[in-house]
Amino acid sequence: MTPKQELDLILKKQNIITATVATDLLGELKRATPVGNPSLWEDPDAAPDGYTGGQLRRNWTIAKNGNIWEINNNMQYAEHRLQPAYVNEKGVLISGSFQFPAGVQPIIDKYDRKLQSDLNKI
């Protein structure tokens, strides 16, 4: 195998691992996102007009922008609770200067360790 063929194989494996970890992370974030039930709230009338429980969970999206996978939630109230997570071109999960809520950060950390472990096996 030539050095170029070997490099191409390594890059292909890196792309597969990164895509797999990013989509697995998306699934985990969806499962971990709470589904609101206004009838259980201290003030059930606090729900905004048209509120339906589960919208925050359903609005997780994933997109690849160049070599970066972006996982985001575009619900208006999500910006106060959740911030985007990224897998960059080197396969590193980053959150920039964002501070994730307590329930989200352990998930990001778990997948960061998995991603690095898988990439180190190449």
ZAGU-852411 format. One line per 3 residues: number of its first residue (from 1); their letters; for each residue x, y, z of N, C-alpha, C. Coordinates in steps of 0.001 Angstrom, whole numbers, m for minus. Example, Ala and Ser with C-alpha at 12.3 -4.5 7.8 and 13.67 -1.06 7.14 Angstrom:
BEGIN
1	AS	13190 m5690 7800 12300 m4500 7800 13200 m3300 7800 | 12850 m2250 7080 13670 m1060 7140 12900 30 7870 $
REM end
This chain:
BEGIN
1	MTP	854 m1179 0 0 0 0 895 1235 0 | 582 2166 m881 1378 3391 m961 1027 4293 222 | 1908 5247 538 1594 6175 1626 279 6940 1377 $
4	KQE	10 7316 120 m1239 8023 m181 m2447 7127 66 | m2368 5872 m331 m3472 4942 m98 m3697 4737 1400 | m2598 4654 2142 m2701 4482 3588 m3347 5712 4235 $
7	LDL	m2931 6899 3799 m3512 8132 4321 m4999 8211 3970 | m5356 7871 2736 m6765 7889 2327 m7594 6944 3188 | m7048 5774 3500 m7751 4801 4336 m7940 5340 5753 $
10	ILK	m6912 5965 6294 m6993 6546 7630 m8055 7656 7661 | m8056 8512 6658 m9043 9601 6603 m10456 9056 6452 | m10616 7992 5665 m11933 7377 5504 m12426 6813 6838 $
13	KQN	m11532 6119 7550 m11901 5575 8862 m12242 6695 9835 | m11459 7772 9805 m11714 8913 10686 m13092 9502 10405 | m13440 9652 9137 m14747 10202 8776 m15886 9298 9232 $
16	IIT	m15710 7995 9084 m16743 7049 9510 m16926 7103 11026 | m15829 7097 11755 m15890 7133 13222 m16534 8437 13687 | m16111 9548 13115 m16646 10849 13518 m18148 10928 13241 $
19	ATV	m18586 10472 12063 m20010 10498 11727 m20805 9596 12663 | m20260 8432 12965 m20955 7494 13852 m21108 8069 15252 | m20036 8618 15782 m20088 9188 17130 m21031 10395 17155 $
22	ATD	m20998 11230 16119 m21886 12403 16077 m23350 11976 16056 | m23702 10970 15256 m25097 10538 15200 m25512 9810 16481 | m24587 9058 17080 m24882 8431 18377 m25110 9489 19449 $
25	LLG	m24288 10534 19424 m24441 11639 20380 m25800 12305 20198 | m26214 12525 18954 m27526 13113 18698 m28626 12274 19339 | m28566 10966 19155 m29570 10082 19748 m29592 10159 21256 $
28	ELK	m28411 10198 21858 m28310 10274 23313 m28869 11600 23832 | m28571 12699 23132 m29103 14002 23540 m30624 14028 23432 | m31163 13407 22383 m32620 13340 22246 m33233 12572 23417 $
31	RAT	m32643 11418 23729 m33176 10613 24835 m33064 11341 26173 | m32025 12140 26343 m31794 12821 27623 m32584 14119 27763 | m33138 14621 26671 m33889 15872 26724 m35241 15623 27372 $
34	PVG	m35551 16347 28430 m36825 16123 29112 m38021 16517 28243 | m39100 15790 28415 m40343 16102 27718 m41260 16761 28728 | m41653 17993 28447 m42489 18750 29377 m43919 18260 29410 $
37	NPS	m44480 18286 30587 m45881 17956 30786 m46452 19032 31702 | m47072 20073 31123 m47543 21199 31936 m48447 20803 33089 | m49172 19702 32968 m50073 19312 34056 m49301 18939 35322 $
40	LWE	m48006 18632 35178 m47188 18282 36338 m46418 19488 36887 | m46505 20623 36207 m45773 21808 36633 m46421 22415 37864 | m45608 23145 38621 m46130 23857 39785 m47225 24831 39358 $
43	DPD	m47027 25484 38203 m48036 26392 37643 m48332 25945 36211 | m49331 25070 36011 m49643 24572 34656 m49985 25672 33665 | m50414 26837 34168 m50749 27942 33266 m49507 28667 32744 $
46	AAP	m48320 28264 33208 m47086 28911 32777 m46668 28477 31374 | m47306 27455 30828 m46966 26998 29478 m47333 28069 28460 | m46424 28351 27503 m46737 29347 26483 m47892 28870 25597 $
49	DGY	m48567 29805 24939 m49656 29457 24020 m49149 28475 22976 | m49921 27436 22724 m49561 26455 21709 m48503 25454 22135 | m48134 25477 23422 m47088 24579 23906 m47530 23118 23797 $
52	TGG	m46645 22303 23268 m46847 20858 23217 m45587 20208 23756 | m45739 19365 24751 m44581 18680 25317 m43858 17847 24269 | m42541 17846 24312 m41741 17036 23398 m41145 17805 22240 $
55	QLR	m41500 19081 22094 m40955 19855 20973 m39444 20033 21098 | m38961 20253 22312 m37525 20428 22506 m36792 19160 22089 | m37316 18016 22461 m36691 16738 22105 m36715 16519 20588 $
58	RNW	m37826 16831 19937 m37957 16594 18494 m37130 17556 17644 | m36740 18690 18186 m36057 19701 17378 m34540 19589 17364 | m33972 18516 17855 m32534 18305 17704 m32238 18078 16228 $
61	TIA	m31195 18715 15725 m30789 18543 14337 m29297 18260 14274 | m28901 17648 13174 m27485 17391 12937 m27186 17768 11497 | m26060 18406 11284 m25665 18805 9935 m24144 18754 9842 $
64	KNG	m23674 18457 8666 m22234 18470 8436 m21911 19717 7619 | m21021 20527 8146 m20600 21752 7487 m19109 21623 7226 | m18749 21227 6009 m17340 20940 5722 m16932 19696 6476 $
67	NIW	m15943 19829 7342 m15486 18699 8156 m16024 18748 9580 | m16983 19608 9825 m17501 19784 11181 m18955 19327 11248 | m19250 18481 12215 m20624 18065 12492 m21188 19018 13533 $
70	EIN	m22365 19575 13271 m22999 20484 14216 m24307 19869 14694 | m24454 19802 16005 m25673 19306 16626 m26296 20495 17339 | m27564 20745 17034 m28174 21959 17554 m29645 21722 17858 $
73	NNM	m30228 22630 18602 m31654 22620 18889 m32136 24049 18731 | m33067 24275 17785 m33446 25642 17451 m34728 26124 18125 | m35211 25412 19126 m36386 25902 19848 m36019 27201 20556 $
76	QYA	m36969 28138 20599 m36682 29442 21198 m36167 29319 22623 | m36773 28457 23418 m36355 28356 24808 m35160 27436 24992 | m34739 26735 23939 m33579 25848 24042 m32298 26628 24277 $
79	EHR	m32219 27846 23734 m30988 28620 23877 m30679 28927 25337 | m31678 28881 26187 m31443 29145 27601 m31010 27889 28348 | m31253 26728 27740 m30956 25474 28419 m29856 24683 27744 $
82	LQP	m29778 24743 26423 m28888 23883 25660 m28087 24728 24680 | m26887 24324 24419 m26055 25015 23453 m25553 24006 22431 | m25119 24472 21265 m24665 23538 20240 m23397 22792 20646 $
85	AYV	m23275 21593 20122 m22061 20795 20304 m21482 20566 18925 | m20197 20507 18819 m19542 20338 17532 m18538 19211 17597 | m18418 18499 16475 m17311 17575 16287 m16495 18197 15170 $
88	NEK	m15271 18632 15480 m14501 19346 14469 m13799 18388 13509 | m13043 18961 12568 m12415 18168 11515 m11397 17156 12045 | m10924 17357 13257 m9987 16401 13857 m10727 15385 14713 $
91	GVL	m12056 15442 14680 m12838 14486 15449 m12908 14821 16924 | m12744 16092 17263 m12764 16485 18665 m14091 17163 18982 | m14785 16665 19999 m16008 17315 20438 m15631 18596 21160 $
94	ISG	m16223 19681 20727 m15906 20950 21379 m17192 21669 21724 | m17114 22488 22724 m18267 23302 23077 m17896 24779 23119 | m16722 25130 22620 m16302 26528 22616 m16348 27083 24020 $
97	SFQ	m16918 28253 24169 m17030 28849 25495 m18390 28555 26117 | m19151 27662 25487 m20476 27349 25994 m20407 26601 27308 | m21385 26803 28128 m21530 26052 29373 m22779 25192 29234 $
100	FPA	m22601 23898 29208 m23737 23008 29067 m24420 22795 30402 | m25730 22568 30391 m26432 22246 31637 m25888 20946 32221 | m26092 20741 33495 m25538 19571 34189 m25907 18262 33504 $
103	GVQ	m27104 18140 32963 m27516 16884 32348 m26914 16630 30983 | m26452 17677 30306 m25922 17538 28956 m24409 17330 28962 | m23691 18031 29819 m22231 17968 29807 m21689 16552 30008 $
106	PII	m22240 15735 30910 m21723 14363 31039 m21890 13551 29749 | m22935 13808 29001 m23137 13103 27729 m22061 13525 26736 | m21807 14831 26656 m20755 15339 25770 m19418 14723 26162 $
109	DKY	m19109 14707 27450 m17848 14153 27941 m17713 12676 27585 | m18792 11919 27760 m18795 10484 27458 m18464 10244 25986 | m19122 11002 25103 m18888 10811 23677 m17540 11360 23243 $
112	DRK	m17028 12356 23930 m15688 12857 23642 m14662 11760 23932 | m14817 11093 25069 m13891 9999 25407 m14010 8850 24403 | m15239 8512 24012 m15450 7438 23041 m14824 7793 21700 $
115	LQS	m15045 9016 21248 m14494 9462 19983 m12969 9388 19976 | m12365 9917 21035 m10897 9899 21100 m10360 8470 21171 | m11033 7615 21917 m10622 6216 22016 m10692 5536 20647 $
118	DLN	m11801 5739 19941 m11964 5121 18626 m10952 5651 17619 | m10711 6960 17641 m9752 7534 16708 m8331 7075 17004 | m8017 6852 18268 m6673 6386 18617 m6401 4969 18144 $
121	KI	m7452 4228 17798 m7288 2862 17321 m6925 2781 15839 | m7046 3910 15146 m6735 3913 13701 m5246 3720 13500 $
REM end
